[in-house]
Amino acid sequence: MKPNKQIARLAGLLYLIIVIFGIIYLRYAPSKLIVYGDGAATFKNIIASEPLFRLGILSKIICGIFFLLLVVVLYSLLKEVNKTQGLLMVLFVVVSVSLGFINLSNKFTVLNFISKVGQPGSVATEEIQSQVLKYLDFYNNGNFIGEIFWGLWLFPFGYLVFKSGFLPKVLGIFLMAGCLGYLADFVGNFLVPHFNEITIANYVTLPASIGEIGICLWLLIMGAKDRKQRLALS
């Protein structure tokens, strides 16, 4: 069996890949393509930068695949801490990735529509624009639901980190708080009009970011104590 340090660093590497491609599809691509409140400008940006739109889709797929690999490695690393919590962590990730891939079909539909722009006999551009924006709204709604599971998996993960004895407890606390932050963000946006304009909305998911980036770097750089080392210190 591989020592914990090797497994932990593999988890850190997988996590880093997810972070990098997550930035592309969650931040970079939308920042270049989406003009909030201006559907016409968004449509023109997607038409003009279709390769970037496709890169965002590909990045999402890569994130999903590596997320599944990550949770398998994390389960291998942490299952001795609490197997039930480990299985719960895996379940939430599988649901999250499944929902994400299903939701991604909306962006493939957008690609189908924009491929018709300028073709002979195609429907009017205005109608294509309307359909593109409709499916982008469907995609955003899917992400809104997916946010529930972005948060839920962090609680068992944070609990396992906190209880592990070979990973920093403070990161476990941030991860568990991150779960609550995502759920608070979901509930706030669902119940409170213009929730994103409230100052606190900018900070509710901050614990998740601190916890996830922190545990990613810790696993990648520091690894974890080997089982033999833990036994010697106990």
KOLKEPA-432094 format. One record per atom (N, C-alpha, C, O): residue in one letter; x, y, z. Coordinates in pm, whole numbers, padded with zeros to 5 digits, always signed. Example, Ala and Ser with C-alpha at 12.3 -4.5 7.8 and 13.67 -1.06 7.14 Angstrom:
2
A+01319-00569+00780
A+01230-00450+00780
A+01320-00330+00780
A+01424-00332+00846
S+01285-00225+00708
S+01367-00106+00714
S+01290+00003+00787
S+01341+00114+00804
END
This chain:
234
M+00085-00120+00000
M+00000+00000+00000
M+00088+00125+00000
M+00188+00131+00072
K+00052+00225-00080
K+00131+00348-00086
K+00121+00423+00046
K+00016+00421+00110
P+00230+00488+00087
P+00222+00569+00209
P+00131+00687+00190
P+00105+00731+00077
N+00082+00738+00300
N-00012+00850+00296
N+00042+00970+00222
N-00032+01040+00153
K+00173+00996+00235
K+00231+01115+00174
K+00215+01111+00023
K+00184+01213-00038
Q+00236+00995-00037
Q+00221+00985-00182
Q+00076+01001-00224
Q+00046+01069-00322
I-00015+00938-00151
I-00157+00951-00182
I-00202+01095-00165
I-00278+01147-00248
A-00156+01160-00057
A-00195+01299-00031
A-00145+01391-00141
A-00219+01480-00184
R-00024+01371-00188
R+00029+01458-00294
R-00040+01432-00427
R-00056+01524-00507
L-00081+01310-00452
L-00161+01282-00571
L-00294+01356-00561
L-00339+01415-00660
A-00358+01353-00444
A-00482+01428-00424
A-00460+01577-00446
A-00542+01644-00508
G-00348+01630-00394
G-00317+01771-00413
G-00300+01808-00558
G-00344+01914-00601
L-00236+01719-00635
L-00216+01745-00778
L-00349+01745-00853
L-00374+01832-00936
L-00434+01647-00822
L-00566+01642-00886
L-00648+01766-00850
L-00716+01824-00935
Y-00639+01806-00724
Y-00712+01925-00678
Y-00663+02049-00753
Y-00743+02134-00792
L-00532+02060-00772
L-00474+02176-00841
L-00524+02183-00985
L-00554+02292-01035
I-00533+02069-01051
I-00585+02065-01188
I-00729+02115-01190
I-00767+02191-01279
I-00808+02071-01093
I-00948+02116-01084
I-00955+02267-01063
I-01037+02334-01125
V-00870+02319-00975
V-00869+02463-00948
V-00835+02541-01075
V-00900+02641-01106
I-00733+02496-01149
I-00689+02568-01269
I-00800+02571-01375
I-00834+02677-01427
F-00855+02454-01405
F-00959+02450-01508
F-01090+02509-01457
F-01171+02559-01535
G-01111+02502-01325
G-01229+02566-01267
G-01226+02717-01284
G-01328+02780-01310
I-01107+02775-01271
I-01092+02920-01293
I-01126+02956-01437
I-01185+03060-01463
I-01088+02868-01531
I-01115+02895-01672
I-01264+02896-01699
I-01316+02989-01761
Y-01335+02791-01652
Y-01476+02783-01689
Y-01567+02865-01598
Y-01677+02903-01639
L-01524+02893-01475
L-01608+02971-01385
L-01579+03121-01390
L-01668+03203-01369
R-01453+03157-01418
R-01414+03297-01411
R-01370+03354-01546
R-01429+03449-01596
Y-01264+03294-01604
Y-01202+03355-01721
Y-01296+03360-01841
Y-01321+03467-01896
A-01349+03243-01881
A-01435+03241-02000
A-01559+03329-01982
A-01590+03408-02071
P-01632+03319-01869
P-01749+03407-01852
P-01713+03556-01853
P-01789+03638-01905
S-01595+03591-01797
S-01556+03732-01792
S-01535+03789-01931
S-01550+03910-01952
K-01499+03704-02027
K-01475+03749-02164
K-01599+03740-02252
K-01608+03806-02355
L-01696+03659-02210
L-01811+03632-02296
L-01942+03691-02246
L-02023+03741-02324
I-01963+03686-02115
I-02092+03723-02060
I-02095+03871-02023
I-02010+03919-01948
V-02194+03940-02075
V-02219+04079-02037
V-02353+04080-01964
V-02459+04074-02027
Y-02349+04086-01833
Y-02471+04075-01753
Y-02566+04191-01782
Y-02527+04308-01779
G-02691+04156-01811
G-02791+04256-01842
G-02795+04297-01988
G-02876+04381-02027
D-02705+04239-02071
D-02701+04273-02214
D-02691+04144-02294
D-02581+04097-02325
G-02807+04088-02328
G-02810+03962-02401
G-02749+03972-02540
G-02683+03879-02586
A-02772+04085-02607
A-02721+04102-02742
A-02568+04101-02744
A-02506+04039-02830
A-02508+04171-02647
A-02362+04175-02641
A-02306+04037-02607
A-02203+03996-02662
T-02373+03965-02518
T-02330+03829-02483
T-02334+03739-02605
T-02240+03664-02630
F-02442+03747-02681
F-02456+03666-02802
F-02344+03698-02902
F-02284+03606-02958
K-02316+03825-02923
K-02210+03865-03017
K-02074+03815-02970
K-01992+03772-03051
N-02049+03821-02839
N-01920+03773-02786
N-01902+03624-02809
N-01794+03578-02844
I-02010+03548-02788
I-02001+03403-02807
I-01978+03369-02954
I-01899+03280-02986
I-02046+03441-03044
I-02028+03420-03188
I-01883+03453-03228
I-01821+03380-03304
A-01831+03565-03175
A-01697+03610-03212
A-01587+03527-03147
A-01476+03519-03199
S-01617+03465-03032
S-01513+03390-02959
S-01560+03248-02929
S-01552+03200-02816
E-01609+03181-03033
E-01658+03044-03015
E-01549+02950-02959
E-01582+02866-02875
P-01420+02962-03002
P-01318+02874-02942
P-01308+02890-02790
P-01286+02791-02719
L-01322+03012-02740
L-01318+03034-02595
L-01439+02971-02528
L-01429+02913-02420
F-01555+02982-02593
F-01677+02920-02540
F-01658+02768-02532
F-01698+02705-02434
R-01597+02710-02635
R-01571+02567-02636
R-01467+02530-02529
R-01477+02424-02467
L-01369+02617-02509
L-01268+02592-02405
L-01334+02586-02269
L-01296+02504-02185
G-01432+02673-02245
G-01504+02670-02119
G-01576+02538-02098
G-01576+02483-01988
I-01638+02485-02205
I-01707+02357-02196
I-01607+02245-02167
I-01629+02162-02079
L-01496+02245-02242
L-01394+02142-02221
L-01337+02148-02080
L-01312+02045-02019
S-01317+02269-02028
S-01264+02284-01893
S-01359+02227-01790
S-01316+02165-01692
K-01489+02247-01811
K-01590+02191-01722
K-01586+02039-01724
K-01598+01975-01619
I-01569+01980-01842
I-01561+01834-01854
I-01438+01781-01781
I-01446+01682-01709
I-01324+01849-01801
I-01201+01807-01734
I-01218+01815-01583
I-01175+01725-01510
C-01279+01922-01535
C-01303+01937-01391
C-01387+01822-01337
C-01357+01767-01231
G-01492+01786-01411
G-01579+01678-01366
G-01506+01546-01355
G-01521+01474-01257
I-01426+01514-01457
I-01352+01387-01457
I-01251+01384-01343
I-01242+01285-01270
F-01177+01492-01327
F-01074+01495-01223
F-01136+01505-01083
F-01075+01462-00986
F-01256+01561-01073
F-01327+01566-00945
F-01359+01423-00899
F-01345+01390-00781
L-01403+01340-00992
L-01432+01200-00958
L-01305+01127-00916
L-01305+01051-00819
L-01196+01152-00989
L-01068+01089-00953
L-01023+01138-00815
L-00973+01060-00733
L-01040+01268-00791
L-00998+01325-00663
L-01070+01260-00546
L-01006+01223-00448
V-01201+01247-00556
V-01276+01195-00441
V-01242+01048-00415
V-01248+01003-00301
V-01205+00973-00520
V-01160+00835-00500
V-01030+00833-00421
V-01012+00753-00329
V-00939+00923-00458
V-00809+00929-00389
V-00829+00979-00246
V-00768+00925-00153
L-00913+01079-00227
L-00941+01129-00091
L-01004+01021-00005
L-00973+01009+00113
Y-01093+00943-00063
Y-01154+00833+00012
Y-01049+00732+00055
Y-01052+00682+00167
S-00955+00702-00036
S-00846+00610-00002
S-00761+00665+00112
S-00714+00590+00197
L-00743+00796+00113
L-00660+00860+00214
L-00730+00869+00350
L-00666+00856+00454
L-00863+00892+00347
L-00935+00929+00469
L-01035+00826+00519
L-01098+00847+00623
K-01050+00715+00449
K-01155+00619+00487
K-01132+00560+00625
K-01229+00521+00691
E-01007+00552+00670
E-00979+00496+00803
E-01025+00590+00915
E-01044+00548+01029
V-01044+00718+00881
V-01090+00814+00981
V-01237+00787+01015
V-01274+00776+01131
N-01318+00778+00911
N-01461+00749+00929
N-01516+00707+00793
N-01534+00789+00703
K-01542+00578+00778
K-01583+00524+00649
K-01718+00580+00605
K-01738+00608+00487
T-01810+00597+00700
T-01943+00649+00665
T-01934+00789+00607
T-01996+00818+00504
Q-01856+00876+00673
Q-01839+01012+00621
Q-01767+01011+00487
Q-01795+01094+00401
G-01674+00918+00471
G-01604+00906+00344
G-01698+00869+00231
G-01690+00925+00121
L-01788+00774+00256
L-01885+00733+00155
L-01983+00846+00124
L-02024+00864+00009
L-02020+00922+00227
L-02110+01036+00206
L-02043+01140+00118
L-02107+01198+00031
M-01915+01165+00141
M-01838+01258+00060
M-01838+01213-00087
M-01859+01294-00177
V-01814+01084-00110
V-01813+01030-00245
V-01950+01045-00311
V-01959+01084-00427
L-02055+01015-00237
L-02191+01024-00290
L-02223+01165-00336
L-02276+01184-00446
F-02192+01264-00253
F-02222+01403-00289
F-02145+01446-00414
F-02197+01520-00497
V-02020+01400-00427
V-01941+01436-00545
V-01998+01371-00670
V-02006+01435-00775
V-02036+01244-00660
V-02094+01175-00776
V-02222+01245-00822
V-02243+01264-00942
V-02306+01285-00728
V-02429+01358-00764
V-02393+01493-00827
V-02452+01532-00927
S-02296+01563-00768
S-02256+01694-00818
S-02205+01685-00962
S-02245+01764-01047
V-02118+01589-00988
V-02061+01575-01123
V-02168+01532-01222
V-02170+01580-01335
S-02256+01442-01181
S-02364+01396-01269
S-02454+01513-01309
S-02487+01529-01426
L-02494+01593-01211
L-02577+01710-01240
L-02503+01807-01332
L-02563+01865-01422
G-02373+01823-01308
G-02294+01915-01389
G-02287+01872-01535
G-02297+01955-01625
F-02268+01742-01558
F-02260+01693-01695
F-02397+01703-01765
F-02404+01738-01883
I-02504+01672-01693
I-02637+01686-01751
I-02664+01832-01787
I-02716+01862-01894
N-02628+01922-01697
N-02649+02064-01720
N-02567+02115-01837
N-02607+02209-01906
L-02451+02054-01861
L-02363+02098-01968
L-02427+02078-02106
L-02385+02140-02204
S-02528+01993-02114
S-02597+01972-02242
S-02659+02103-02293
S-02677+02121-02413
N-02691+02194-02201
N-02745+02324-02243
N-02643+02403-02324
N-02680+02473-02419
K-02515+02392-02288
K-02413+02464-02365
K-02386+02397-02499
K-02353+02465-02597
F-02400+02265-02506
F-02389+02199-02636
F-02504+02241-02727
F-02487+02254-02848
T-02621+02262-02669
T-02734+02312-02747
T-02705+02452-02799
T-02741+02485-02912
V-02642+02534-02717
V-02602+02668-02761
V-02508+02657-02882
V-02522+02733-02978
L-02413+02563-02878
L-02322+02544-02991
L-02400+02507-03118
L-02368+02555-03227
N-02501+02423-03102
N-02583+02385-03218
N-02650+02507-03279
N-02658+02519-03402
F-02698+02597-03196
F-02767+02716-03247
F-02669+02812-03315
F-02698+02862-03424
I-02556+02838-03252
I-02465+02937-03312
I-02400+02884-03439
I-02353+02962-03521
S-02396+02751-03455
S-02341+02695-03579
S-02431+02726-03699
S-02388+02715-03813
K-02557+02765-03672
K-02653+02795-03779
K-02646+02940-03825
K-02704+02976-03927
V-02575+03021-03749
V-02567+03163-03785
V-02500+03179-03920
V-02389+03131-03941
G-02567+03247-04011
G-02511+03274-04143
G-02530+03164-04244
G-02497+03181-04361
Q-02586+03048-04201
Q-02609+02940-04297
Q-02731+02972-04384
Q-02828+03031-04336
P-02726+02933-04512
P-02843+02954-04599
P-02965+02879-04546
P-02956+02762-04508
G-03078+02947-04544
G-03201+02883-04500
G-03217+02875-04350
G-03315+02817-04302
S-03122+02931-04273
S-03133+02927-04128
S-03238+03026-04080
S-03275+03119-04152
V-03286+03004-03959
V-03385+03095-03903
V-03320+03231-03878
V-03198+03243-03881
A-03401+03331-03852
A-03351+03467-03832
A-03254+03471-03715
A-03270+03398-03617
T-03154+03558-03726
T-03053+03571-03620
T-03116+03608-03487
T-03071+03562-03382
E-03219+03690-03491
E-03286+03729-03367
E-03344+03608-03293
E-03339+03601-03171
E-03398+03514-03370
E-03455+03395-03309
E-03345+03306-03251
E-03360+03250-03143
I-03234+03294-03323
I-03120+03218-03273
I-03068+03280-03144
I-03039+03211-03046
Q-03057+03413-03145
Q-03012+03483-03024
Q-03103+03453-02907
Q-03056+03427-02796
S-03233+03456-02931
S-03329+03428-02824
S-03311+03287-02769
S-03317+03267-02648
Q-03289+03190-02857
Q-03271+03052-02813
Q-03140+03034-02736
Q-03135+02963-02636
V-03034+03099-02785
V-02904+03092-02716
V-02915+03144-02574
V-02868+03081-02480
L-02977+03259-02560
L-02990+03320-02427
L-03080+03234-02337
L-03057+03226-02216
K-03181+03172-02395
K-03270+03086-02316
K-03192+02967-02259
K-03208+02933-02142
Y-03107+02904-02342
Y-03033+02787-02294
Y-02919+02827-02200
Y-02880+02748-02114
L-02868+02946-02215
L-02771+02995-02117
L-02838+03016-01982
L-02778+02991-01878
D-02963+03063-01984
D-03040+03076-01860
D-03064+02939-01798
D-03053+02923-01676
F-03097+02839-01881
F-03114+02703-01830
F-02986+02655-01763
F-02989+02592-01657
Y-02872+02687-01828
Y-02742+02645-01772
Y-02717+02712-01637
Y-02671+02647-01543
N-02746+02839-01628
N-02727+02911-01502
N-02817+02855-01392
N-02775+02845-01277
N-02940+02820-01428
N-03031+02759-01330
N-02978+02624-01283
N-02989+02590-01165
G-02920+02548-01376
G-02860+02421-01338
G-02743+02438-01243
G-02728+02362-01148
N-02661+02539-01269
N-02550+02568-01178
N-02601+02610-01041
N-02540+02578-00938
F-02712+02681-01040
F-02772+02726-00914
F-02811+02605-00828
F-02786+02603-00707
I-02871+02506-00891
I-02905+02383-00818
I-02778+02308-00779
I-02769+02254-00669
G-02682+02304-00870
G-02557+02234-00843
G-02480+02291-00725
G-02402+02221-00661
E-02503+02419-00695
E-02434+02484-00583
E-02463+02412-00452
E-02380+02413-00361
I-02580+02350-00441
I-02614+02276-00320
I-02509+02167-00294
I-02463+02150-00182
F-02473+02095-00400
F-02381+01983-00383
F-02235+02028-00385
F-02148+01958-00334
W-02208+02146-00443
W-02074+02204-00429
W-02044+02224-00281
W-01931+02211-00236
G-02150+02258-00206
G-02133+02278-00063
G-02140+02151+00017
G-02059+02129+00107
L-02237+02064-00013
L-02263+01948+00073
L-02142+01856+00087
L-02118+01802+00195
W-02066+01836-00021
W-01954+01743-00012
W-01844+01795+00081
W-01765+01718+00135
L-01840+01929+00099
L-01735+01988+00181
L-01751+01955+00330
L-01652+01954+00403
F-01875+01927+00374
F-01892+01900+00517
F-01829+01767+00558
F-01748+01766+00651
P-01862+01654+00494
P-01793+01530+00532
P-01644+01537+00504
P-01565+01480+00580
F-01604+01605+00398
F-01462+01620+00369
F-01393+01698+00482
F-01289+01657+00532
G-01454+01810+00521
G-01396+01890+00629
G-01392+01813+00760
G-01295+01824+00835
Y-01497+01736+00788
Y-01501+01654+00909
Y-01385+01554+00910
Y-01319+01535+01012
L-01362+01489+00797
L-01254+01390+00787
L-01118+01457+00805
L-01030+01402+00871
V-01102+01574+00745
V-00976+01649+00761
V-00956+01686+00908
V-00847+01670+00963
F-01062+01735+00971
F-01054+01777+01111
F-01019+01660+01204
F-00943+01676+01299
K-01075+01544+01175
K-01056+01427+01261
K-00934+01343+01224
K-00899+01250+01297
S-00870+01373+01113
S-00767+01284+01060
S-00645+01270+01151
S-00590+01162+01166
G-00604+01382+01212
G-00482+01378+01293
G-00356+01400+01213
G-00249+01417+01270
F-00368+01400+01079
F-00248+01423+00997
F-00268+01536+00896
F-00182+01560+00811
L-00381+01604+00906
L-00407+01724+00826
L-00451+01836+00919
L-00508+01808+01025
P-00426+01962+00883
P-00456+02074+00975
P-00605+02084+01009
P-00690+02089+00920
K-00635+02086+01137
K-00774+02097+01181
K-00839+02225+01132
K-00958+02226+01100
V-00761+02333+01124
V-00819+02461+01084
V-00874+02454+00942
V-00974+02519+00911
L-00808+02377+00855
L-00859+02362+00719
L-00989+02283+00718
L-01079+02309+00638
G-00999+02186+00807
G-01125+02112+00820
G-01238+02204+00863
G-01351+02190+00814
I-01209+02297+00953
I-01311+02392+00998
I-01354+02482+00883
I-01473+02507+00866
F-01258+02531+00804
F-01292+02616+00690
F-01376+02540+00587
F-01468+02596+00529
L-01343+02412+00566
L-01420+02334+00469
L-01563+02313+00516
L-01657+02326+00437
M-01581+02280+00643
M-01717+02264+00695
M-01794+02396+00691
M-01913+02399+00659
A-01725+02506+00724
A-01788+02638+00715
A-01821+02671+00570
A-01920+02739+00541
G-01736+02622+00478
G-01761+02644+00336
G-01890+02579+00290
G-01962+02634+00207
C-01919+02460+00344
C-02046+02394+00315
C-02163+02484+00354
C-02255+02506+00276
L-02157+02536+00475
L-02264+02624+00524
L-02272+02752+00440
L-02380+02805+00418
G-02157+02800+00395
G-02154+02921+00313
G-02223+02901+00179
G-02301+02985+00135
Y-02195+02789+00114
Y-02261+02760-00015
Y-02411+02747+00003
Y-02489+02799-00076
L-02452+02676+00109
L-02595+02659+00134
L-02661+02794+00165
L-02773+02820+00122
A-02590+02879+00241
A-02643+03012+00272
A-02656+03095+00144
A-02752+03170+00128
D-02559+03082+00055
D-02564+03155-00071
D-02682+03109-00156
D-02752+03190-00217
F-02705+02977-00158
F-02819+02923-00233
F-02951+02975-00176
F-03036+03025-00249
V-02968+02962-00045
V-03092+03005+00020
V-03112+03156+00004
V-03223+03202-00022
G-03003+03232+00021
G-03013+03377+00008
G-03059+03419-00130
G-03148+03502-00144
N-02997+03360-00234
N-03036+03394-00371
N-03177+03348-00404
N-03246+03409-00485
F-03220+03239-00341
F-03353+03185-00368
F-03463+03268-00301
F-03571+03287-00358
L-03434+03317-00182
L-03538+03384-00103
L-03531+03536-00105
L-03633+03603-00090
V-03413+03592-00124
V-03394+03736-00111
V-03370+03799-00248
V-03271+03767-00313
P-03458+03888-00292
P-03435+03956-00420
P-03304+04036-00418
P-03274+04103-00320
H-03228+04028-00527
H-03102+04102-00541
H-03004+04069-00428
H-02933+04156-00378
F-03003+03942-00388
F-02914+03901-00278
F-02768+03931-00309
F-02692+03968-00220
N-02728+03916-00436
N-02589+03938-00474
N-02543+04082-00454
N-02424+04111-00452
E-02640+04173-00441
E-02604+04314-00420
E-02582+04347-00273
E-02536+04456-00239
I-02614+04251-00185
I-02592+04270-00042
I-02445+04241-00010
I-02389+04145-00062
T-02385+04321+00074
T-02242+04309+00102
T-02203+04170+00149
T-02100+04117+00106
I-02282+04111+00236
I-02246+03980+00292
I-02240+03872+00185
I-02172+03771+00204
A-02309+03892+00074
A-02309+03792-00034
A-02170+03773-00092
A-02140+03667-00148
N-02085+03876-00080
N-01949+03866-00133
N-01857+03781-00046
N-01745+03749-00086
Y-01904+03744+00073
Y-01816+03676+00168
Y-01866+03538+00212
Y-01790+03464+00275
V-01990+03502+00180
V-02044+03377+00235
V-01971+03255+00182
V-01963+03154+00252
T-01919+03260+00060
T-01846+03145+00006
T-01695+03157+00026
T-01619+03072-00021
L-01651+03262+00096
L-01507+03280+00118
L-01445+03165+00199
L-01336+03120+00164
P-01510+03116+00307
P-01450+03003+00380
P-01424+02881+00291
P-01324+02812+00309
A-01515+02856+00194
A-01494+02744+00103
A-01369+02764+00018
A-01291+02671-00001
S-01350+02886-00032
S-01232+02915-00113
S-01104+02898-00032
S-01007+02839-00079
I-01105+02951+00092
I-00987+02938+00179
I-00959+02792+00210
I-00845+02746+00202
G-01065+02718+00245
G-01048+02578+00280
G-01001+02494+00163
G-00911+02411+00179
E-01061+02514+00046
E-01026+02430-00069
E-00886+02461-00123
E-00809+02370-00151
I-00854+02588-00137
I-00720+02623-00185
I-00616+02584-00081
I-00507+02538-00115
G-00650+02603+00047
G-00557+02567+00154
G-00528+02419+00158
G-00412+02379+00168
I-00632+02336+00149
I-00610+02191+00157
I-00541+02142+00030
I-00462+02048+00035
C-00571+02204-00084
C-00503+02169-00209
C-00353+02189-00196
C-00275+02100-00228
L-00312+02307-00149
L-00170+02338-00137
L-00103+02253-00029
L+00011+02208-00045
W-00175+02230+00082
W-00118+02149+00189
W-00092+02006+00141
W+00016+01951+00164
L-00190+01947+00075
L-00174+01811+00024
L-00061+01804-00078
L+00019+01710-00077
L-00055+01903-00166
L+00045+01902-00272
L+00187+01923-00220
L+00280+01857-00265
I+00202+02014-00124
I+00336+02051-00076
I+00379+01969+00045
I+00490+01916+00049
M+00290+01959+00143
M+00326+01893+00268
M+00294+01744+00268
M+00361+01667+00337
G+00193+01702+00192
G+00152+01563+00195
G+00086+01530+00328
G+00012+01612+00383
A+00113+01412+00380
A+00059+01368+00508
A+00155+01269+00570
A+00235+01207+00501
K+00146+01254+00702
K+00233+01160+00770
K+00202+01018+00725
K+00086+00982+00704
D+00305+00936+00709
D+00284+00797+00676
D+00220+00725+00793
D+00230+00769+00907
R+00154+00614+00765
R+00088+00538+00871
R+00188+00496+00978
R+00157+00502+01097
K+00307+00453+00937
K+00408+00409+01034
K+00449+00525+01125
K+00470+00506+01245
Q+00460+00645+01065
Q+00497+00762+01144
Q+00390+00794+01245
Q+00421+00829+01359
R+00262+00783+01204
R+00152+00815+01295
R+00148+00716+01411
R+00121+00753+01525
L+00175+00590+01379
L+00174+00490+01485
L+00287+00512+01584
L+00271+00491+01704
A+00403+00556+01532
A+00518+00580+01618
A+00493+00698+01711
A+00543+00701+01823
L+00415+00797+01661
L+00390+00916+01741
L+00273+00899+01838
L+00256+00978+01931
S+00192+00793+01815
S+00074+00774+01898
S+00108+00704+02028
S+00019+00681+02110
END
